Amino acid sequence: MKRKPRRDRSIILKVLCLLVCVYVFGSLLNLWSTLNESQAELKALKEEYAQTENDIAELKAMLQDESNTQIIEKAARERLGYIYSDGQIFVDISGN
């Protein structure tokens, strides 16, 4: 009769090992997806940083040229939405 409890322990031990392996595998998958999301966010932030650096370089170049009219014109077009009297505005309605 000693063999039966030993076999039950063996089955319980195998089931516990299987559950631990499934838990570890699930955790690894979760970490993998978190890593991929973080890498995508990092890539987006790097692109935004590069764009900001380009904008700063452009503004510095304008300041070094000492042509305030270019700065004023750019601000009027981009921030205030002004255009020249003979200018045309095209609006992209495709949603892209």
C-alpha positions as CSV (number, residue, x, y, z in Angstrom):
1,M,0.0,0.0,0.0
2,K,3.0,2.3,0.2
3,R,3.3,2.5,-3.6
4,K,-0.1,4.1,-4.2
5,P,0.7,7.3,-2.1
6,R,4.1,7.5,-3.7
7,R,2.5,7.5,-7.1
8,D,0.0,10.1,-6.0
9,R,2.8,12.3,-4.9
10,S,4.6,11.8,-8.2
11,I,1.5,12.9,-10.1
12,I,0.9,15.9,-7.9
13,L,4.6,16.9,-8.3
14,K,4.3,16.6,-12.1
15,V,1.2,18.7,-12.1
16,L,2.8,21.4,-9.9
17,C,5.9,21.5,-12.2
18,L,3.6,21.8,-15.2
19,L,1.7,24.7,-13.6
20,V,4.9,26.4,-12.7
21,C,6.2,26.0,-16.3
22,V,2.9,27.4,-17.7
23,Y,3.1,30.4,-15.3
24,V,6.7,31.1,-16.2
25,F,5.9,30.8,-20.0
26,G,2.9,33.2,-19.6
27,S,5.1,35.7,-17.7
28,L,7.7,35.6,-20.4
29,L,5.1,36.2,-23.1
30,N,3.8,39.2,-21.1
31,L,7.3,40.6,-20.6
32,W,8.0,40.1,-24.4
33,S,4.9,42.1,-25.3
34,T,5.8,44.8,-22.8
35,L,9.3,45.0,-24.3
36,N,7.9,45.4,-27.9
37,E,5.5,48.1,-26.8
38,S,8.3,49.9,-25.0
39,Q,10.6,49.7,-28.1
40,A,7.8,51.1,-30.3
41,E,7.3,54.0,-27.8
42,L,11.1,54.6,-27.7
43,K,11.2,54.7,-31.5
44,A,8.4,57.2,-31.6
45,L,10.1,59.4,-29.0
46,K,13.4,59.3,-30.9
47,E,11.6,60.4,-34.0
48,E,9.9,63.2,-32.1
49,Y,13.3,64.2,-30.6
50,A,14.9,64.3,-34.0
51,Q,12.1,66.5,-35.3
52,T,12.5,68.9,-32.4
53,E,16.2,69.0,-32.9
54,N,15.6,69.9,-36.6
55,D,13.2,72.6,-35.6
56,I,15.7,74.1,-33.1
57,A,18.4,74.0,-35.7
58,E,16.1,75.8,-38.2
59,L,15.2,78.5,-35.6
60,K,18.9,79.0,-34.7
61,A,19.8,79.4,-38.4
62,M,17.0,82.0,-38.7
63,L,18.3,83.9,-35.7
64,Q,21.8,83.9,-37.0
65,D,20.7,85.3,-40.3
66,E,19.2,88.1,-38.3
67,S,16.2,88.2,-40.6
68,N,13.3,88.7,-38.2
69,T,10.9,88.9,-41.2
70,Q,11.3,85.1,-41.9
71,I,10.6,84.3,-38.2
72,I,7.5,86.5,-38.2
73,E,6.2,85.1,-41.5
74,K,6.7,81.5,-40.4
75,A,4.9,82.2,-37.1
76,A,2.0,83.9,-38.8
77,R,1.6,81.0,-41.3
78,E,2.0,78.2,-38.8
79,R,0.5,79.5,-35.6
80,L,-2.0,82.0,-36.7
81,G,-3.0,80.5,-40.0
82,Y,-2.3,83.6,-42.1
83,I,-1.6,83.4,-45.8
84,Y,-0.5,85.8,-48.5
85,S,-3.3,87.6,-50.4
86,D,-2.7,85.4,-53.5
87,G,-2.1,82.2,-51.5
88,Q,-4.3,79.1,-51.5
89,I,-5.0,76.7,-48.7
90,F,-5.4,73.0,-49.3
91,V,-7.1,70.9,-46.6
92,D,-6.5,67.2,-46.6
93,I,-9.8,65.6,-45.8
94,S,-8.7,62.0,-46.2
95,G,-7.9,61.8,-42.5
96,N,-4.2,60.8,-43.0
